[in-house]
Amino acid sequence: MHAPGFWNIILILAIVVLLFGGKKLPELGGAFGEALKNFKKSVKDVETSAANATQPPPQAQAQAPTMEPQKTLPPAQPQTQSQPSTESSAKPQA
């Protein structure tokens, strides 16, 4: 599809003038310009918030812990100690 030519644009403008009238066109143009400005502002805000969300705050970068290699522990050995008898821990009677 090709871009609209000069006469196509003139025809579209003539139809717009007939539909809305000469007095309404400046209001429509102002409203369209305001809407376009708000749209661009919103797009810019979304882009900056997305960029800020992907980057951690500068304080968090300075305090981020460094990754140290994990120390491996030897396997746990089962304890085979017997329970102390209650007879030896009893107090002698006087």
C-alpha positions as CSV (number, residue, x, y, z in Angstrom):
1,M,0.0,0.0,0.0
2,H,1.4,3.4,-0.8
3,A,1.3,6.7,1.1
4,P,-1.7,9.0,0.5
5,G,-1.0,11.6,-2.2
6,F,-1.6,15.4,-2.2
7,W,-5.2,15.2,-3.5
8,N,-6.1,12.4,-1.0
9,I,-5.1,14.6,1.9
10,I,-7.0,17.6,0.4
11,L,-10.1,15.5,0.1
12,I,-9.8,14.2,3.7
13,L,-9.4,17.8,5.0
14,A,-12.5,18.9,3.0
15,I,-14.6,16.1,4.5
16,V,-13.4,17.0,8.0
17,V,-14.3,20.7,7.5
18,L,-17.7,19.7,6.2
19,L,-18.4,17.3,9.2
20,F,-17.2,19.5,12.0
21,G,-17.4,23.1,10.7
22,G,-14.9,25.9,10.7
23,K,-15.5,26.9,14.3
24,K,-15.1,23.5,15.8
25,L,-11.7,22.7,14.1
26,P,-9.5,24.8,16.4
27,E,-11.1,23.1,19.4
28,L,-10.5,19.7,17.9
29,G,-6.9,20.5,17.0
30,G,-6.2,21.8,20.5
31,A,-7.8,18.7,22.0
32,F,-5.9,16.4,19.7
33,G,-2.6,18.2,20.5
34,E,-3.3,17.9,24.3
35,A,-4.1,14.2,23.9
36,L,-0.9,13.7,22.0
37,K,1.2,15.5,24.6
38,N,-0.4,13.5,27.4
39,F,0.2,10.3,25.5
40,K,3.9,11.1,24.9
41,K,4.3,12.0,28.6
42,S,2.7,8.7,29.7
43,V,5.0,6.7,27.4
44,K,8.0,8.5,28.8
45,D,6.9,7.8,32.4
46,V,6.4,4.1,31.7
47,E,9.8,3.9,30.1
48,T,11.5,5.5,33.0
49,S,9.7,3.4,35.6
50,A,10.5,0.3,33.6
51,A,14.2,1.3,33.5
52,N,14.2,2.1,37.3
53,A,12.5,-1.3,38.0
54,T,15.2,-3.2,36.3
55,Q,18.1,-1.5,38.1
56,P,18.6,-1.9,41.8
57,P,19.0,1.2,43.9
58,P,22.6,2.5,44.2
59,Q,22.6,1.8,48.0
60,A,21.7,-1.9,47.4
61,Q,24.5,-2.3,44.9
62,A,27.1,-1.1,47.4
63,Q,25.7,-3.3,50.2
64,A,25.2,-6.4,48.1
65,P,27.1,-9.4,49.7
66,T,29.7,-11.1,47.6
67,M,29.3,-14.7,46.8
68,E,31.8,-16.9,48.7
69,P,32.2,-20.5,47.8
70,Q,30.3,-22.8,50.2
71,K,32.3,-24.8,52.6
72,T,31.5,-28.5,52.5
73,L,31.0,-30.2,55.8
74,P,32.1,-33.7,56.4
75,P,29.3,-36.3,56.6
76,A,27.7,-36.5,60.0
77,Q,28.9,-39.4,62.2
78,P,26.3,-41.2,64.2
79,Q,26.9,-40.9,68.0
80,T,27.1,-44.2,69.8
81,Q,27.4,-43.0,73.4
82,S,25.5,-44.8,76.0
83,Q,23.2,-43.1,78.4
84,P,24.7,-42.5,81.8
85,S,23.2,-44.7,84.4
86,T,21.0,-43.2,87.1
87,E,22.6,-45.2,89.8
88,S,26.0,-43.6,89.6
89,S,24.5,-40.1,89.6
90,A,22.4,-40.7,92.6
91,K,23.5,-39.0,95.9
92,P,24.6,-41.3,98.7
93,Q,22.3,-41.2,101.7
94,A,23.8,-40.2,105.0
